[in-house]
Structures are given as C-alpha cells and as structure tokens.
Amino acid sequence: MLIFDLFRMALRSLVANKMRTLLTTLGIIIGVASVISMISIGEGSRKQTLDTIAKFGTNIITVKPGYKKSRHVATDKVETLILDDAATIEKRVRGISGVAAQVYRSAQLKFGNKNTNTTVRGTGADYARLANFSLDRGRFFGEQEVQTSRRVCVLGATVVKNLFGSVVPIGDSIKVDGNNYLVIGTTVAKGALSWFDPDDQIFIPVTTAQKRLFGMDYVQSIDVQVDEIKQIDRVIEDIEHLIRGRHAVPDGKENDFYVQNSSQWLSSWGDAAKTFTYLLGGIAGISLMVGGIGIMNIMLVSVTERTREIGIRMAIGAKRREIRKQFLIESVLISFIGGAIGVLMGIGISTLVSRIGGWDTIVAPQTILLAFGFSVGIGIFFGYYPANKAAKLNPIEALRYE
C-alpha cells in the first residue's frame, strides 16, 4: 500500500475523533510552547546579564594587594600596591591599551540643601575608557589634572539625579566631605545591577583622592586593559614577574598581590546563565514527555477500539508492516500538528513576555528546530509500541473481537 494511502487513512481516523485528537495534541502543544518560551526567556536573560557585565569593561585584568591562598584571599596586607606599580606596568608590559590605578571609599556629597552618601572613586585618566563609561556632558579629567591633584570630579547619573535633579551641574561645585570639587562632567547611565549601581559614584583624580581626601599613599587596585583576549595569560605572567621584582618577593614565596581576570568572570557568569537556561528547557521538556505518554495511551485505546477493523484489513491482504505504519503515522501526525501549533504559541508567548513584562527574549531557530524535532521524535517513540501491538494482532482473534 502506498504511503499516501496510509497517510490519508491515518488523517481520516484522527478527524473522525476530533475531541480525542485535540486533547491528545494539547499535551504536545503545551510541551513545545513551554520549551520554546522557557529557553527564549533564559537566553534573553543570559544575554542581558552578559551585556550588563560587559559594560564594566572587557579584557580587563585587575591587580589587587594582599596574597591569595587557595580560594581565600588574605587582606592583612592592603598597602602593597602603589602608583609607581601602575606606571611601571603601563611602560614595560606589552600588549596593553590602558592602565588605571584606583582608590575608593564612601563619602558624603553636598550641593545646596541636598546631600547624599556615595562612592568616591579616585582613578586615572584612562578609567572611563577602560570601564566603558560614556560621558553625557562635559569631559573626563586628563593626565595633567591627575599630576597636579586637581579638585575636579565627574558625576555618575544617579548622583546627578540625587543632587541636581534635572539641572545640568557642569561648572558647579559640590562638597565632598566638606571640600569643594568642580564638576567637569557627567556620565551616561549604565543601569544598576542587583548588587551594585555603577551610576551611584563620582570620579576624581587618583592623586587627589590619595593626598587631599583619603590620606593614603597606596592604591587599592590597578585595572589593566589587554589589547587582545588571547594575550591575557601572557600579560598576567608579565605583570606578576614585574611586580614580584619591584616588591622584591623571593623565589618560592607567595605574591603580595593577586590578579583577577574579568574574561574568566564573564565566562563563568555565561556558563551559569546557560546552565539555568538548560534547566528551564529541561523542566519544560518534561511536559513534552507527558504529552508523549498521552499519545501512547490514546493510541493503545485506538488499537483496542479498532481491533476488528485491523482483523478485516489483515484478512483482505494488509501486511503487518502496513498496519504498523498506519498507526505510527497517526501518532506522528498528532505530534507534528501539535508541534507546529506549539511553535507558533511559544513564539507568541515569548513576544508577549517581551512586550508586556519588559524582559528580553531570544527565539533562536535552533530552539524551534530542537523543540519541533523533539516533539516528532516523541510521536515516533511513544507511537511505536501501540503500532507494533496492532501489527502483531492475530487476524482470526481480531475478527472475533467484539
């Protein structure tokens, strides 16, 4: 018998039992829609997280004081890095595009009758570029202002909102712990992370922070931007060799500083987010399995109801493989139709979540193919047993079945 004839017979059987077919298909529809929508939400969340983290700068190596043992960082040596270390790194390490030493503490800011507590970050002239801060108005301080320890500052977007509202603060002076600082620039808002608001801080020259505000002669970290990510390991080795020599660390003794690699941190976040996406997809995939069990259940009922029909078909010459194909085609048709409708529903749910909930969603073609292919595979897997059972029926016993 031609496959087209078997297909037509299977379709006729499904149409004859519309309600049962609809209820069976519903499990596949919900399963496919769940897989697509969950994975699209997870992928969107992953991209948003990585994009947000990337706002803090890419290919960044951070050198911090203290020594590191296994996973624990000792903080009893916090004065081991100085400005000259940063200057030496910039002069002698190849393959880097910028260096910015940093000191930071919380301080009180005041303008007129408004005041707020925020982070004051003393840093170098390259910091805005390294940390991907764009200027909304004005400018960032230059190397000359760092050298002369000028009392100038650049305000984050949250600080501008808290102190000035909608007023442009360029040219005004604010008090930082009682001292006047001239506002020369404001940054474009990056948006807050769950644990940190990068816009709730101000930037001043690192020498100003050390000498005039905090009273320290050391730095708390040194950010180094590498030209190419493939050079990071080599740059880290060069920095470690250079700083060990400057600090006269004997061979065999642990460094009095440690190096953090932002690309590894970014990769770890990406892997964690991807695992979360797979978890969501796996949970949604369970509903597909339930839908497959529903297909097998209905097909077993169908075989029982049509036992006499199977016997008649065998008696007039139908072969066992044709009986098997007919019932297998029915189960695949159910999963195919359910998968197609589920794909459309999944895309619709993802779009709705994006528009109403404001969440980023990414419906990738491979996600659609995965969900749809899995639904068809479910139809074949769970439909084979009922189809095989129908094919193995004894024709004489089937004809006697009432």
ABEGO torsion letter per residue (X at the ends): XBAAAAAAAAAAAAAABAAAAAAAAAAAAAAAAAAAAAAAAAAAAAAAAAAAAAAAEBGBBBBBBEBBBEABBBAABAAABBAAAAAAAAAABBGBAEBBBBBBBBBBBBBEABBBBBBBBBBBAAAAAAAGBBBABEBBBBAAAAAAGBBBBBBBAAAAAAAAEABBABGBBBBBGGBBBBBABBBBBAEBBAABBAABBBBBBAAAAAAAAAGBABBABBBBBBABAAAAAAAAAAAAAAAAAAAGBBBGBBBABBBBBAAAAAAAAAAAAAAAAAAAAAAAAAAAAAAAAAAAAAAAAAAAAAAAAAAAAAAAGBBAAAAAAAAAAAAAAAAAAAAAAAAAAAAAAAAAAAAAAGBBBBBBAAAAAAAAAAAAAAAAAAAAAAAAAAAABBAAAAAABX
